[in-house]
Every structure is written in structure tokens, then in C-alpha cells.
Amino acid sequence: MREHYFLTMLQSLSCDSIDKYTQTMICLETTVLCHL
């Protein structure tokens, strides 16, 4: 539940203020954290 909220928040941020490279890095970090 918390992960879904976090991912939704990331997606809403990435639409406006985060460039593609930063967005990719955040997605990778999030994936790693979710799998720990």
C-alpha cells in the first residue's frame, strides 16, 4: 500500500519537475528498495 502511494507520488512529480535521467535513477532506487 505504502509502495503504491510512493510510486504514484513519484509519477506525479516526474511529470513536471524531474528530467528523464533523474526519473530513471529514482525508479531504479525505488525498485531496489522495494525488493530489500
mmCIF file as Biopython writes it, N, C-alpha, C and O atoms, coordinates in Angstrom:
data_model
#
loop_
_atom_site.group_PDB
_atom_site.id
_atom_site.type_symbol
_atom_site.label_atom_id
_atom_site.label_alt_id
_atom_site.label_comp_id
_atom_site.label_asym_id
_atom_site.label_entity_id
_atom_site.label_seq_id
_atom_site.pdbx_PDB_ins_code
_atom_site.Cartn_x
_atom_site.Cartn_y
_atom_site.Cartn_z
_atom_site.occupancy
_atom_site.B_iso_or_equiv
_atom_site.auth_seq_id
_atom_site.auth_asym_id
_atom_site.pdbx_PDB_model_num
ATOM 1   N N  . MET A ? 1  ? 0.838  -1.196 0.000   1.0 0.0 1  A 1 
ATOM 2   C CA . MET A ? 1  ? 0.000  0.000  0.000   1.0 0.0 1  A 1 
ATOM 3   C C  . MET A ? 1  ? 0.880  1.255  0.000   1.0 0.0 1  A 1 
ATOM 4   O O  . MET A ? 1  ? 0.675  2.179  -0.787  1.0 0.0 1  A 1 
ATOM 5   N N  . ARG A ? 2  ? 1.844  1.259  0.889   1.0 0.0 2  A 1 
ATOM 6   C CA . ARG A ? 2  ? 2.740  2.410  1.001   1.0 0.0 2  A 1 
ATOM 7   C C  . ARG A ? 2  ? 3.586  2.565  -0.259  1.0 0.0 2  A 1 
ATOM 8   O O  . ARG A ? 2  ? 3.828  3.681  -0.719  1.0 0.0 2  A 1 
ATOM 9   N N  . GLU A ? 3  ? 4.034  1.443  -0.811  1.0 0.0 3  A 1 
ATOM 10  C CA . GLU A ? 3  ? 4.836  1.496  -2.033  1.0 0.0 3  A 1 
ATOM 11  C C  . GLU A ? 3  ? 4.034  2.091  -3.186  1.0 0.0 3  A 1 
ATOM 12  O O  . GLU A ? 3  ? 4.555  2.889  -3.966  1.0 0.0 3  A 1 
ATOM 13  N N  . HIS A ? 4  ? 2.777  1.704  -3.289  1.0 0.0 4  A 1 
ATOM 14  C CA . HIS A ? 4  ? 1.928  2.228  -4.360  1.0 0.0 4  A 1 
ATOM 15  C C  . HIS A ? 4  ? 1.772  3.741  -4.236  1.0 0.0 4  A 1 
ATOM 16  O O  . HIS A ? 4  ? 1.844  4.467  -5.227  1.0 0.0 4  A 1 
ATOM 17  N N  . TYR A ? 5  ? 1.560  4.204  -3.015  1.0 0.0 5  A 1 
ATOM 18  C CA . TYR A ? 5  ? 1.447  5.642  -2.781  1.0 0.0 5  A 1 
ATOM 19  C C  . TYR A ? 5  ? 2.729  6.367  -3.170  1.0 0.0 5  A 1 
ATOM 20  O O  . TYR A ? 5  ? 2.700  7.430  -3.791  1.0 0.0 5  A 1 
ATOM 21  N N  . PHE A ? 6  ? 3.860  5.762  -2.787  1.0 0.0 6  A 1 
ATOM 22  C CA . PHE A ? 6  ? 5.157  6.361  -3.095  1.0 0.0 6  A 1 
ATOM 23  C C  . PHE A ? 6  ? 5.394  6.438  -4.597  1.0 0.0 6  A 1 
ATOM 24  O O  . PHE A ? 6  ? 5.874  7.453  -5.103  1.0 0.0 6  A 1 
ATOM 25  N N  . LEU A ? 7  ? 5.061  5.372  -5.305  1.0 0.0 7  A 1 
ATOM 26  C CA . LEU A ? 7  ? 5.234  5.357  -6.755  1.0 0.0 7  A 1 
ATOM 27  C C  . LEU A ? 7  ? 4.317  6.369  -7.432  1.0 0.0 7  A 1 
ATOM 28  O O  . LEU A ? 7  ? 4.722  7.029  -8.389  1.0 0.0 7  A 1 
ATOM 29  N N  . THR A ? 8  ? 3.097  6.494  -6.949  1.0 0.0 8  A 1 
ATOM 30  C CA . THR A ? 8  ? 2.177  7.481  -7.501  1.0 0.0 8  A 1 
ATOM 31  C C  . THR A ? 8  ? 2.707  8.894  -7.292  1.0 0.0 8  A 1 
ATOM 32  O O  . THR A ? 8  ? 2.616  9.742  -8.180  1.0 0.0 8  A 1 
ATOM 33  N N  . MET A ? 9  ? 3.256  9.132  -6.121  1.0 0.0 9  A 1 
ATOM 34  C CA . MET A ? 9  ? 3.845  10.432 -5.822  1.0 0.0 9  A 1 
ATOM 35  C C  . MET A ? 9  ? 5.018  10.722 -6.752  1.0 0.0 9  A 1 
ATOM 36  O O  . MET A ? 9  ? 5.158  11.837 -7.253  1.0 0.0 9  A 1 
ATOM 37  N N  . LEU A ? 10 ? 5.861  9.713  -6.980  1.0 0.0 10 A 1 
ATOM 38  C CA . LEU A ? 10 ? 6.984  9.881  -7.899  1.0 0.0 10 A 1 
ATOM 39  C C  . LEU A ? 10 ? 6.502  10.213 -9.305  1.0 0.0 10 A 1 
ATOM 40  O O  . LEU A ? 10 ? 7.060  11.088 -9.968  1.0 0.0 10 A 1 
ATOM 41  N N  . GLN A ? 11 ? 5.479  9.522  -9.752  1.0 0.0 11 A 1 
ATOM 42  C CA . GLN A ? 11 ? 4.972  9.755  -11.103 1.0 0.0 11 A 1 
ATOM 43  C C  . GLN A ? 11 ? 4.418  11.167 -11.250 1.0 0.0 11 A 1 
ATOM 44  O O  . GLN A ? 11 ? 4.633  11.815 -12.274 1.0 0.0 11 A 1 
ATOM 45  N N  . SER A ? 12 ? 3.717  11.640 -10.246 1.0 0.0 12 A 1 
ATOM 46  C CA . SER A ? 12 ? 3.168  12.996 -10.309 1.0 0.0 12 A 1 
ATOM 47  C C  . SER A ? 12 ? 4.280  14.038 -10.310 1.0 0.0 12 A 1 
ATOM 48  O O  . SER A ? 12 ? 4.165  15.068 -10.975 1.0 0.0 12 A 1 
ATOM 49  N N  . LEU A ? 13 ? 5.354  13.776 -9.570  1.0 0.0 13 A 1 
ATOM 50  C CA . LEU A ? 13 ? 6.496  14.686 -9.576  1.0 0.0 13 A 1 
ATOM 51  C C  . LEU A ? 13 ? 7.192  14.687 -10.928 1.0 0.0 13 A 1 
ATOM 52  O O  . LEU A ? 13 ? 7.555  15.740 -11.452 1.0 0.0 13 A 1 
ATOM 53  N N  . SER A ? 14 ? 7.372  13.503 -11.481 1.0 0.0 14 A 1 
ATOM 54  C CA . SER A ? 14 ? 8.165  13.370 -12.703 1.0 0.0 14 A 1 
ATOM 55  C C  . SER A ? 14 ? 7.504  14.056 -13.897 1.0 0.0 14 A 1 
ATOM 56  O O  . SER A ? 14 ? 8.184  14.434 -14.852 1.0 0.0 14 A 1 
ATOM 57  N N  . CYS A ? 15 ? 6.204  14.215 -13.845 1.0 0.0 15 A 1 
ATOM 58  C CA . CYS A ? 15 ? 5.501  14.871 -14.946 1.0 0.0 15 A 1 
ATOM 59  C C  . CYS A ? 15 ? 5.954  16.323 -15.113 1.0 0.0 15 A 1 
ATOM 60  O O  . CYS A ? 15 ? 5.955  16.849 -16.226 1.0 0.0 15 A 1 
ATOM 61  N N  . ASP A ? 16 ? 6.333  16.962 -14.022 1.0 0.0 16 A 1 
ATOM 62  C CA . ASP A ? 16 ? 6.603  18.394 -14.073 1.0 0.0 16 A 1 
ATOM 63  C C  . ASP A ? 16 ? 8.079  18.747 -13.919 1.0 0.0 16 A 1 
ATOM 64  O O  . ASP A ? 16 ? 8.650  19.427 -14.771 1.0 0.0 16 A 1 
ATOM 65  N N  . SER A ? 17 ? 8.684  18.293 -12.850 1.0 0.0 17 A 1 
ATOM 66  C CA . SER A ? 17 ? 9.926  18.928 -12.414 1.0 0.0 17 A 1 
ATOM 67  C C  . SER A ? 17 ? 11.175 18.060 -12.529 1.0 0.0 17 A 1 
ATOM 68  O O  . SER A ? 17 ? 12.290 18.550 -12.349 1.0 0.0 17 A 1 
ATOM 69  N N  . ILE A ? 18 ? 10.997 16.784 -12.825 1.0 0.0 18 A 1 
ATOM 70  C CA . ILE A ? 18 ? 12.154 15.884 -12.854 1.0 0.0 18 A 1 
ATOM 71  C C  . ILE A ? 18 ? 12.467 15.496 -14.290 1.0 0.0 18 A 1 
ATOM 72  O O  . ILE A ? 18 ? 11.586 15.075 -15.039 1.0 0.0 18 A 1 
ATOM 73  N N  . ASP A ? 19 ? 13.723 15.642 -14.661 1.0 0.0 19 A 1 
ATOM 74  C CA . ASP A ? 19 ? 14.109 15.267 -16.019 1.0 0.0 19 A 1 
ATOM 75  C C  . ASP A ? 19 ? 14.204 13.749 -16.159 1.0 0.0 19 A 1 
ATOM 76  O O  . ASP A ? 19 ? 14.105 13.008 -15.181 1.0 0.0 19 A 1 
ATOM 77  N N  . LYS A ? 20 ? 14.398 13.310 -17.392 1.0 0.0 20 A 1 
ATOM 78  C CA . LYS A ? 20 ? 14.291 11.886 -17.681 1.0 0.0 20 A 1 
ATOM 79  C C  . LYS A ? 20 ? 15.352 11.070 -16.959 1.0 0.0 20 A 1 
ATOM 80  O O  . LYS A ? 20 ? 15.061 9.988  -16.450 1.0 0.0 20 A 1 
ATOM 81  N N  . TYR A ? 21 ? 16.567 11.571 -16.909 1.0 0.0 21 A 1 
ATOM 82  C CA . TYR A ? 21 ? 17.647 10.848 -16.245 1.0 0.0 21 A 1 
ATOM 83  C C  . TYR A ? 21 ? 17.375 10.690 -14.753 1.0 0.0 21 A 1 
ATOM 84  O O  . TYR A ? 21 ? 17.512 9.600  -14.199 1.0 0.0 21 A 1 
ATOM 85  N N  . THR A ? 22 ? 16.989 11.785 -14.112 1.0 0.0 22 A 1 
ATOM 86  C CA . THR A ? 22 ? 16.687 11.744 -12.687 1.0 0.0 22 A 1 
ATOM 87  C C  . THR A ? 22 ? 15.522 10.809 -12.410 1.0 0.0 22 A 1 
ATOM 88  O O  . THR A ? 22 ? 15.551 10.050 -11.442 1.0 0.0 22 A 1 
ATOM 89  N N  . GLN A ? 23 ? 14.503 10.858 -13.247 1.0 0.0 23 A 1 
ATOM 90  C CA . GLN A ? 23 ? 13.350 9.984  -13.099 1.0 0.0 23 A 1 
ATOM 91  C C  . GLN A ? 23 ? 13.767 8.521  -13.167 1.0 0.0 23 A 1 
ATOM 92  O O  . GLN A ? 23 ? 13.299 7.702  -12.377 1.0 0.0 23 A 1 
ATOM 93  N N  . THR A ? 24 ? 14.642 8.194  -14.103 1.0 0.0 24 A 1 
ATOM 94  C CA . THR A ? 24 ? 15.115 6.820  -14.243 1.0 0.0 24 A 1 
ATOM 95  C C  . THR A ? 24 ? 15.881 6.377  -13.006 1.0 0.0 24 A 1 
ATOM 96  O O  . THR A ? 24 ? 15.686 5.263  -12.518 1.0 0.0 24 A 1 
ATOM 97  N N  . MET A ? 25 ? 16.742 7.233  -12.501 1.0 0.0 25 A 1 
ATOM 98  C CA . MET A ? 25 ? 17.522 6.890  -11.313 1.0 0.0 25 A 1 
ATOM 99  C C  . MET A ? 25 ? 16.624 6.660  -10.100 1.0 0.0 25 A 1 
ATOM 100 O O  . MET A ? 25 ? 16.847 5.731  -9.324  1.0 0.0 25 A 1 
ATOM 101 N N  . ILE A ? 26 ? 15.619 7.499  -9.941  1.0 0.0 26 A 1 
ATOM 102 C CA . ILE A ? 26 ? 14.680 7.340  -8.834  1.0 0.0 26 A 1 
ATOM 103 C C  . ILE A ? 26 ? 13.916 6.025  -8.967  1.0 0.0 26 A 1 
ATOM 104 O O  . ILE A ? 26 ? 13.704 5.323  -7.979  1.0 0.0 26 A 1 
ATOM 105 N N  . CYS A ? 27 ? 13.506 5.700  -10.180 1.0 0.0 27 A 1 
ATOM 106 C CA . CYS A ? 27 ? 12.789 4.446  -10.404 1.0 0.0 27 A 1 
ATOM 107 C C  . CYS A ? 27 ? 13.662 3.245  -10.051 1.0 0.0 27 A 1 
ATOM 108 O O  . CYS A ? 27 ? 13.184 2.287  -9.443  1.0 0.0 27 A 1 
ATOM 109 N N  . LEU A ? 28 ? 14.931 3.293  -10.428 1.0 0.0 28 A 1 
ATOM 110 C CA . LEU A ? 28 ? 15.844 2.198  -10.107 1.0 0.0 28 A 1 
ATOM 111 C C  . LEU A ? 28 ? 16.037 2.065  -8.598  1.0 0.0 28 A 1 
ATOM 112 O O  . LEU A ? 28 ? 16.008 0.958  -8.060  1.0 0.0 28 A 1 
ATOM 113 N N  . GLU A ? 29 ? 16.230 3.172  -7.930  1.0 0.0 29 A 1 
ATOM 114 C CA . GLU A ? 29 ? 16.407 3.144  -6.482  1.0 0.0 29 A 1 
ATOM 115 C C  . GLU A ? 29 ? 15.165 2.610  -5.788  1.0 0.0 29 A 1 
ATOM 116 O O  . GLU A ? 29 ? 15.260 1.824  -4.845  1.0 0.0 29 A 1 
ATOM 117 N N  . THR A ? 30 ? 13.997 3.041  -6.258  1.0 0.0 30 A 1 
ATOM 118 C CA . THR A ? 30 ? 12.745 2.581  -5.685  1.0 0.0 30 A 1 
ATOM 119 C C  . THR A ? 30 ? 12.580 1.080  -5.863  1.0 0.0 30 A 1 
ATOM 120 O O  . THR A ? 30 ? 12.145 0.384  -4.946  1.0 0.0 30 A 1 
ATOM 121 N N  . THR A ? 31 ? 12.927 0.583  -7.042  1.0 0.0 31 A 1 
ATOM 122 C CA . THR A ? 31 ? 12.825 -0.850 -7.305  1.0 0.0 31 A 1 
ATOM 123 C C  . THR A ? 31 ? 13.718 -1.640 -6.361  1.0 0.0 31 A 1 
ATOM 124 O O  . THR A ? 31 ? 13.304 -2.662 -5.814  1.0 0.0 31 A 1 
ATOM 125 N N  . VAL A ? 32 ? 14.940 -1.166 -6.172  1.0 0.0 32 A 1 
ATOM 126 C CA . VAL A ? 32 ? 15.874 -1.841 -5.266  1.0 0.0 32 A 1 
ATOM 127 C C  . VAL A ? 32 ? 15.338 -1.838 -3.837  1.0 0.0 32 A 1 
ATOM 128 O O  . VAL A ? 32 ? 15.376 -2.863 -3.156  1.0 0.0 32 A 1 
ATOM 129 N N  . LEU A ? 33 ? 14.846 -0.701 -3.388  1.0 0.0 33 A 1 
ATOM 130 C CA . LEU A ? 33 ? 14.322 -0.598 -2.029  1.0 0.0 33 A 1 
ATOM 131 C C  . LEU A ? 33 ? 13.118 -1.510 -1.822  1.0 0.0 33 A 1 
ATOM 132 O O  . LEU A ? 33 ? 12.972 -2.118 -0.762  1.0 0.0 33 A 1 
ATOM 133 N N  . CYS A ? 34 ? 12.267 -1.603 -2.821  1.0 0.0 34 A 1 
ATOM 134 C CA . CYS A ? 34 ? 11.074 -2.446 -2.717  1.0 0.0 34 A 1 
ATOM 135 C C  . CYS A ? 34 ? 11.443 -3.924 -2.622  1.0 0.0 34 A 1 
ATOM 136 O O  . CYS A ? 34 ? 10.680 -4.714 -2.066  1.0 0.0 34 A 1 
ATOM 137 N N  . HIS A ? 35 ? 12.593 -4.304 -3.151  1.0 0.0 35 A 1 
ATOM 138 C CA . HIS A ? 35 ? 12.986 -5.712 -3.173  1.0 0.0 35 A 1 
ATOM 139 C C  . HIS A ? 35 ? 13.848 -6.120 -1.984  1.0 0.0 35 A 1 
ATOM 140 O O  . HIS A ? 35 ? 14.162 -7.300 -1.826  1.0 0.0 35 A 1 
ATOM 141 N N  . LEU A ? 36 ? 14.233 -5.161 -1.150  1.0 0.0 36 A 1 
ATOM 142 C CA . LEU A ? 36 ? 15.053 -5.490 0.013   1.0 0.0 36 A 1 
ATOM 143 C C  . LEU A ? 36 ? 14.229 -6.167 1.102   1.0 0.0 36 A 1 
ATOM 144 O O  . LEU A ? 36 ? 14.763 -6.514 2.155   1.0 0.0 36 A 1 
#
